[in-house]
Amino acid sequence: MSFLFFLFFVLIFGKLIGFAFSATWGLFKVLMYIVFLPVILIGMVFCGLLYLAFPILIVIGIVSLIAGFAD
């Protein structure tokens, strides 16, 4: 009986931990693309790294256009 309890315990909470990791990864991606990436690019422009920020912005724009057409 205790083995059955342990088995169900591991199955249920294992799935919950997997769901928590996937939710955390999704939230991290949203924060990176919407919040941190523009802040990093603006900071690079203000620090004089326009020659580095502009190609990054172009690559991200092309990738987002391609990903938008794939939907």
N, C-alpha and C positions, 0 to 999 in steps of 0.2 A: 504494500500500500504506500509506503514512504517512497519507493522507487517511482511509482506512478505519479505521485505528487511532485517529486523532483523533476521528472520528465516534462510534465505540463508547465511547471514553473519556468524551466529553461526555455521551452518553446514560446510561451507567451511573452516573457520579458526579453528574450532574444529578438523577437520580432519588434518589440517596442524600442529596443536600443537601435535596431536597424532603421526604423522609421525616424528616430531622433537624429541619427547621423545624416539621413537623406534630407530631412527638413533643415538641418543646420547648414548643409552644403548649399541648398537652394537659397537660403537667406543670405549666405555669404556671397554667392554670385550676384544676387540682386544689389547688395550693398556695394560690391566692387564696381559694377557697371554703372550704377546710377549715382553713387555718392563719391566714392574714392577716386575713380578714374578721372572725372572732370576736375576734381580738386588737385590731383597730382599734375595734370596737364597745365592747369592755370598756374600752379606753383612753379612749374618748370619754365613757363613763359616769363613770369616775374623775376626768376633767378637768372635769366639770360640764356636759357637752354632752348631757345626757339628752334634752332637747327635740329634738335633731338625730338622736341615735342611735335613738330609739324609732320615728320614722317610717321610717327606713331599714330597720330590722328588720321592720316591718310589710309594707313593699313587697316585701322579699326573701321573706318568708313566703308572701305571696299568689302571687308569681311561681313559687315552688317548688311550691306546691299545684297551680297550673294546669299546670305542666310535668309534675308527677307524674300528673295525670289524662290528659294527652295520650299518655303511654306506653301 
